[in-house]
């Protein structure tokens, strides 16, 4: 008998854009909760430390915005969330990371 672990998606999937570029997808209960992530210091710190093509994903002055994820971004997020097998916040990066 095969037992599968089911991940429950309880919110909507949003995308964090850095200077207009889709950077990662994540789940939040609503737009207000998603937008709060833009204000979190740890998000900017992490994005400043992570690089893509040798460049940081974010600068200290970069504009961070959120929007509802499109279908392709939702699929990337759901795959990452299932693989993560965690109750914690999952960030599914939409850019190639170094």
C-alpha positions in Angstrom: 0.0 0.0 0.0 1.4 3.3 -1.0 1.0 6.2 1.4 1.3 9.7 0.0 1.9 12.9 2.0 -0.5 15.6 1.0 0.4 19.3 1.2 -2.5 21.5 2.0 -2.5 24.9 0.2 -4.5 27.2 2.5 -3.8 30.6 0.9 -3.2 32.3 -2.4 0.1 32.3 -4.2 1.8 35.6 -4.7 5.0 36.7 -6.4 7.6 39.1 -5.0 8.9 41.4 -7.7 12.2 43.1 -7.1 12.5 46.2 -9.3 9.7 44.7 -11.5 11.4 41.3 -11.9 9.6 38.2 -10.6 11.9 36.8 -8.0 10.1 34.3 -5.8 6.6 32.9 -5.2 5.1 32.3 -1.8 1.8 31.6 -0.2 -0.2 34.1 2.0 -3.8 34.3 3.3 -4.5 37.5 1.5 -2.9 40.5 -0.3 -2.3 42.4 2.9 -0.4 39.6 4.5 1.6 39.1 1.3 2.4 42.8 1.2 3.7 42.7 4.7 6.6 40.6 3.4 7.9 43.6 1.5 8.5 45.4 4.9 10.4 42.5 6.5 14.1 43.3 7.0 15.0 39.6 6.7 13.6 39.5 3.2 15.7 42.3 1.9 18.7 41.0 3.8 18.3 37.5 2.3 17.7 38.9 -1.2 20.8 41.1 -0.9 22.9 38.0 0.1 21.6 35.7 -2.6 23.1 36.1 -6.1 22.0 35.3 -9.6 24.6 35.5 -12.4 27.0 36.9 -9.8 24.7 39.8 -8.9 22.7 40.2 -5.7 18.9 39.8 -6.2 18.3 43.0 -4.4 19.9 46.3 -3.4 19.2 48.3 -0.2 17.1 50.7 -2.3 15.3 48.2 -4.6 11.6 48.5 -4.9 9.8 45.4 -3.6 6.2 44.7 -4.7 3.9 41.8 -4.5 1.2 40.6 -6.9 -0.9 37.5 -7.5 1.2 34.8 -9.1 0.4 33.7 -12.6 -0.3 30.1 -13.5 3.4 29.2 -14.3 4.6 30.8 -11.0 1.9 28.9 -9.0 3.0 25.6 -10.5 6.6 26.4 -9.6 5.6 27.3 -6.0 3.4 24.2 -5.5 6.2 21.9 -6.7 8.6 23.6 -4.3 6.1 23.5 -1.4 5.5 19.8 -1.9 9.2 19.0 -2.0 9.9 21.2 1.1 7.5 19.2 3.3 7.3 22.0 5.9 4.8 24.1 7.7 7.2 27.1 7.4 7.1 29.8 4.8 8.3 28.4 1.4 10.0 30.8 -1.0 10.1 29.3 -4.5 12.7 31.3 -6.5 11.8 32.2 -10.0 15.3 33.2 -11.0 18.4 31.0 -11.4 20.5 31.2 -8.2 24.3 30.9 -8.0 
